[in-house]
């Protein structure tokens, strides 16, 4: 199982803070494609992805047992 956590505005758009997906593996891009299909409000947003607490690239592979965080862009001053 892959555990996915949604933060800030993504949590509001999803209507929940996490999902658990039963897949052996997929790429970060495949996960983002799935998230946009599952939660249309994610479409067009710039989303950062962390896998096991490290930022990931779109081609990185997520495996069974990994924890993923979807993070919207954050700005501050």
C-alpha positions as CSV (number, residue, x, y, z in Angstrom):
1,X,0.0,0.0,0.0
2,X,1.1,3.5,-0.7
3,X,-0.1,6.2,1.7
4,X,-0.7,9.7,0.2
5,X,-1.1,12.8,2.4
6,X,-2.6,16.0,1.2
7,X,-1.5,19.4,2.6
8,X,-3.0,22.9,2.8
9,X,-5.3,23.7,-0.1
10,X,-4.9,20.2,-1.6
11,X,-6.4,18.8,1.6
12,X,-9.4,21.2,1.2
13,X,-9.8,20.3,-2.5
14,X,-9.7,16.6,-1.8
15,X,-12.0,16.8,1.2
16,X,-9.7,14.6,3.2
17,X,-6.2,14.6,4.5
18,X,-5.0,11.2,3.1
19,X,-5.6,8.2,0.8
20,X,-4.3,4.7,0.8
21,X,-3.7,3.1,-2.6
22,X,-3.1,-0.6,-3.2
23,X,-0.5,-0.5,-6.1
24,X,2.9,-2.2,-6.2
25,X,4.5,0.8,-7.9
26,X,4.0,3.8,-10.1
27,X,5.9,6.9,-11.1
28,X,5.3,10.3,-9.5
29,X,3.8,11.5,-12.8
30,X,1.4,8.6,-12.8
31,X,0.4,9.4,-9.3
32,X,-0.2,13.1,-10.3
33,X,-2.3,12.0,-13.2
34,X,-4.4,9.8,-10.9
35,X,-4.8,12.6,-8.4
36,X,-6.0,15.0,-11.1
37,X,-8.5,12.5,-12.3
38,X,-9.7,11.7,-8.8
39,X,-9.8,15.3,-7.6
40,X,-10.5,17.6,-10.6
41,X,-9.7,20.7,-8.4
42,X,-6.0,19.6,-8.5
43,X,-5.9,20.2,-12.3
44,X,-3.6,22.9,-13.3
45,X,-2.0,23.3,-9.9
46,X,1.7,23.2,-9.4
47,X,2.1,20.4,-6.9
48,X,5.3,19.4,-5.2
49,X,5.7,15.7,-4.3
50,X,7.8,14.2,-1.5
51,X,8.3,10.5,-1.3
52,X,9.5,9.2,2.1
53,X,10.2,12.8,3.2
54,X,12.4,13.7,0.2
55,X,11.3,15.8,-2.8
56,X,10.8,13.6,-5.9
57,X,11.0,14.2,-9.6
58,X,8.2,13.2,-12.0
59,X,10.1,10.2,-13.2
60,X,10.9,8.8,-9.8
61,X,9.2,5.5,-8.8
62,X,6.9,5.2,-5.8
63,X,6.8,1.6,-4.4
64,X,4.6,-0.4,-2.1
65,X,5.1,0.8,1.5
66,X,6.2,4.4,0.5
67,X,4.6,7.5,2.0
68,X,3.9,10.4,-0.4
69,X,3.1,14.0,0.5
70,X,1.4,16.3,-2.1
71,X,2.2,19.8,-1.3
72,X,0.9,23.0,-3.0
73,X,3.3,25.8,-3.7
74,X,4.0,27.9,-0.6
75,X,5.1,31.5,-0.5
76,X,6.2,33.7,2.3
77,X,8.0,36.8,3.2
